[in-house]
Amino acid sequence: MNKITIRVRITGRVQGVCYRIWTVEYATSLGLSGWVRNRMDGSVEAIFCENQKKIDEMVEALYQGPSAALVTFMTFDYEKINVKAGFKKIPTL
């Protein structure tokens, strides 16, 4: 299957509720590559790279997130960027 890369912005109660840690763990369990970070506007941003099926599974899970999170909106953009293997948390932007 062909790999794709998608950038996701998640808004709602997604900072201070372990959303990034949860994202790293879930993405790693799916074998995704990419990263996740907080943004100064209170949102969370992530890049995911893998096949469409795994990306779809991750996106579905992002709506739920960890138990303390409350996702109100997400945006998606397909990207044409190189993504290193592995999934990690990166510094806030």
GUTORTI-148924 format. One line per 4 residues: number of its first residue (from 1); for each residue x negated, y negated, z negated of N, C-alpha, C. Coordinates in Angstrom, 3 decimals. Last residue first. Example, Ala and Ser with C-alpha at 12.3 -4.5 7.8 and 13.67 -1.06 7.14 Angstrom:
BEGIN
2 = -12.850 2.250 -7.080 -13.670 1.060 -7.140 -12.900 -0.030 -7.870  -13.190 5.690 -7.800 -12.300 4.500 -7.800 -13.200 3.300 -7.800
end
This chain:
BEGIN
93 = -4.786 -25.061 -19.194 -5.005 -26.117 -18.197 -4.081 -27.266 -18.514  -6.476 -22.819 -21.414 -5.355 -23.694 -21.104 -5.749 -24.736 -20.065  -8.580 -20.057 -20.303 -8.273 -21.265 -21.075 -7.097 -22.072 -20.527  -7.123 -16.746 -19.685 -8.103 -17.800 -19.433 -7.680 -19.072 -20.184
89 = -6.931 -13.278 -20.088 -6.405 -14.577 -20.520 -7.501 -15.600 -20.265  -6.996 -10.829 -17.412 -7.513 -11.512 -18.605 -6.730 -12.779 -18.900  -7.528 -7.812 -15.674 -6.562 -8.866 -16.039 -7.015 -9.489 -17.354  -9.279 -6.480 -12.789 -9.026 -6.638 -14.215 -8.034 -7.773 -14.462
85 = -11.131 -7.900 -10.059 -10.496 -6.751 -10.708 -10.351 -7.005 -12.205  -10.453 -11.218 -8.876 -11.367 -10.203 -9.397 -10.575 -9.095 -10.071  -8.950 -12.316 -5.978 -8.731 -12.066 -7.401 -9.673 -10.950 -7.836  -8.813 -14.826 -3.555 -9.496 -13.630 -4.028 -9.302 -13.509 -5.533
81 = -5.680 -15.924 -2.177 -6.908 -16.163 -2.925 -7.512 -14.818 -3.308  -3.053 -16.874 -1.172 -4.095 -16.220 -0.386 -5.424 -16.559 -1.039  0.093 -16.338 -2.833 -1.208 -16.990 -2.700 -2.106 -16.186 -1.766  3.498 -17.101 -3.290 2.505 -16.159 -2.794 1.229 -16.929 -2.500
77 = 5.047 -18.256 -6.170 4.408 -18.647 -4.918 3.420 -17.553 -4.526  7.789 -18.862 -8.286 6.885 -17.899 -7.670 6.331 -18.467 -6.379  9.030 -19.816 -11.509 8.794 -20.110 -10.103 7.728 -19.148 -9.592  11.564 -19.419 -13.972 10.290 -18.996 -13.398 10.225 -19.439 -11.938
73 = 13.174 -20.235 -17.061 12.998 -20.459 -15.628 11.638 -19.930 -15.194  13.401 -19.386 -19.685 14.528 -20.118 -19.106 14.406 -20.295 -17.599  12.655 -16.938 -22.024 12.325 -17.458 -20.693 13.563 -18.135 -20.123  11.693 -16.744 -25.098 12.959 -17.027 -24.427 12.626 -17.705 -23.097
69 = 10.017 -14.515 -27.413 10.058 -15.414 -26.256 11.487 -15.610 -25.753  9.925 -12.575 -29.335 10.147 -13.954 -29.784 10.274 -14.951 -28.627  9.339 -10.144 -27.927 10.646 -10.349 -28.572 10.930 -11.790 -28.987  7.695 -10.873 -24.759 7.723 -10.359 -26.130 9.028 -10.782 -26.817
65 = 9.626 -10.624 -21.657 8.472 -11.008 -22.462 8.515 -10.368 -23.832  11.770 -10.865 -19.741 11.985 -10.464 -21.128 10.848 -10.956 -22.025  10.649 -11.748 -17.378 11.905 -12.360 -17.823 12.198 -12.039 -19.283  8.518 -10.008 -17.024 8.245 -11.379 -17.460 9.507 -12.081 -17.945
61 = 9.650 -7.701 -15.927 9.267 -7.692 -17.339 9.020 -9.098 -17.870  9.914 -8.561 -13.267 11.101 -8.179 -14.040 10.804 -8.214 -15.535  7.196 -8.859 -12.651 8.082 -10.022 -12.633 9.352 -9.726 -13.439  6.322 -6.180 -12.776 5.790 -7.180 -13.696 6.715 -8.386 -13.785
57 = 7.765 -5.035 -10.671 7.944 -4.529 -12.028 7.448 -5.539 -13.058  6.716 -6.490 -8.515 8.141 -6.586 -8.843 8.419 -6.106 -10.263  4.068 -5.563 -8.605 4.349 -6.988 -8.817 5.812 -7.160 -9.215  4.492 -2.870 -7.932 3.974 -3.211 -9.258 4.207 -4.680 -9.593
53 = 5.480 -3.231 -5.282 6.248 -2.502 -6.293 5.794 -2.859 -7.708  3.391 -4.584 -3.888 4.684 -5.238 -4.132 5.488 -4.550 -5.240  0.127 -4.120 -5.435 1.144 -3.853 -4.415 2.495 -4.435 -4.843  -1.602 -7.010 -6.779 -1.429 -5.557 -6.644 -0.403 -5.320 -5.554
49 = -2.130 -9.662 -8.903 -2.509 -9.073 -7.632 -2.375 -7.557 -7.708  -1.015 -12.665 -10.372 -0.964 -11.205 -10.359 -1.328 -10.716 -8.967  -1.478 -15.388 -12.446 -1.759 -14.854 -11.116 -1.756 -13.334 -11.255  0.504 -17.614 -14.420 -0.220 -16.360 -14.223 -0.401 -16.079 -12.741
45 = 1.292 -19.937 -16.979 1.008 -19.693 -15.563 0.210 -18.395 -15.455  3.714 -21.301 -19.105 2.662 -20.301 -18.941 2.523 -20.050 -17.441  4.404 -24.639 -20.410 4.685 -23.443 -19.608 3.512 -22.470 -19.674  3.619 -26.927 -21.681 4.385 -25.952 -22.455 4.741 -24.690 -21.689
41 = 1.905 -28.562 -20.315 3.317 -28.935 -20.292 4.214 -27.948 -21.048  -0.583 -27.338 -20.390 -0.332 -28.430 -21.338 1.133 -28.856 -21.371  -0.255 -23.796 -20.148 -0.426 -25.101 -19.518 -0.017 -26.175 -20.523  -1.942 -20.701 -20.792 -0.990 -21.738 -21.165 -1.285 -22.971 -20.328
37 = -2.544 -18.018 -18.425 -2.984 -19.130 -19.271 -1.785 -19.991 -19.664  -3.789 -15.010 -16.964 -2.666 -15.758 -17.530 -3.240 -16.874 -18.398  -4.881 -13.155 -14.001 -5.080 -13.880 -15.254 -3.791 -14.554 -15.698  -5.788 -10.147 -12.232 -5.379 -11.540 -12.316 -5.662 -12.147 -13.667
33 = -4.446 -6.939 -11.339 -5.576 -7.847 -11.500 -5.021 -9.259 -11.586  -2.678 -4.185 -12.820 -2.731 -5.436 -12.068 -4.048 -6.157 -12.305  -2.009 -1.831 -14.106 -3.174 -1.839 -13.236 -3.286 -3.084 -12.376  -0.063 -1.802 -15.987 0.369 -1.575 -14.610 -0.802 -1.526 -13.621
29 = -1.478 -2.470 -18.252 -0.842 -1.147 -18.207 -0.365 -0.791 -16.796  -2.150 -5.097 -17.627 -3.201 -4.085 -17.678 -2.610 -2.686 -17.583  0.358 -6.293 -17.941 -0.286 -6.298 -16.626 -1.389 -5.239 -16.563  0.710 -5.883 -20.718 1.645 -5.301 -19.755 1.004 -5.214 -18.369
25 = -1.480 -7.300 -21.871 -1.264 -5.877 -22.156 -0.376 -5.221 -21.108  -1.090 -9.893 -20.826 -2.344 -9.173 -20.583 -2.124 -7.674 -20.786  1.463 -10.447 -21.921 1.266 -10.395 -20.477 -0.003 -9.634 -20.122  0.928 -10.487 -24.680 1.863 -9.496 -24.149 1.648 -9.327 -22.643
21 = -0.733 -12.744 -24.696 -1.254 -11.439 -25.129 -0.385 -10.316 -24.577  1.123 -14.697 -23.833 -0.077 -14.392 -23.041 -0.659 -13.034 -23.407  3.085 -14.644 -25.877 3.444 -14.344 -24.497 2.215 -13.975 -23.657  3.074 -15.201 -28.602 2.237 -14.096 -28.092 2.548 -13.708 -26.654
17 = 4.304 -17.567 -29.084 5.103 -16.352 -29.326 4.389 -15.107 -28.790  3.119 -19.886 -28.275 3.217 -19.658 -29.710 4.039 -18.427 -30.076  5.176 -20.350 -25.421 3.911 -20.605 -26.104 4.130 -20.436 -27.601  7.703 -19.973 -24.529 6.702 -19.015 -24.076 5.302 -19.303 -24.624
13 = 10.647 -20.855 -24.193 9.855 -20.659 -25.420 8.842 -19.559 -25.113  10.197 -22.148 -20.887 11.075 -21.759 -21.985 10.251 -21.714 -23.262  8.708 -20.928 -17.838 9.064 -21.972 -18.791 10.084 -21.440 -19.788  6.122 -19.806 -15.823 7.194 -19.386 -16.716 7.451 -20.512 -17.713
9 = 4.966 -19.354 -12.618 5.057 -20.320 -13.717 6.294 -19.959 -14.517  2.837 -17.248 -10.751 4.113 -17.381 -11.455 3.973 -18.458 -12.525  1.531 -16.251 -7.699 1.369 -17.178 -8.833 2.754 -17.392 -9.436  0.446 -13.202 -6.257 1.538 -14.119 -6.553 1.174 -14.963 -7.770
5 = -0.833 -11.219 -3.702 -1.140 -12.057 -4.859 -0.021 -13.067 -5.022  -0.849 -7.774 -2.669 -0.417 -9.157 -2.530 -0.820 -9.906 -3.782  -2.109 -4.942 -0.942 -2.075 -5.782 -2.129 -1.610 -7.178 -1.762  -0.417 -2.274 0.676 -1.150 -3.534 0.747 -1.016 -4.317 -0.544
1 = -0.834 1.195 0.000 0.000 0.000 0.000 -0.873 -1.250 0.000
end
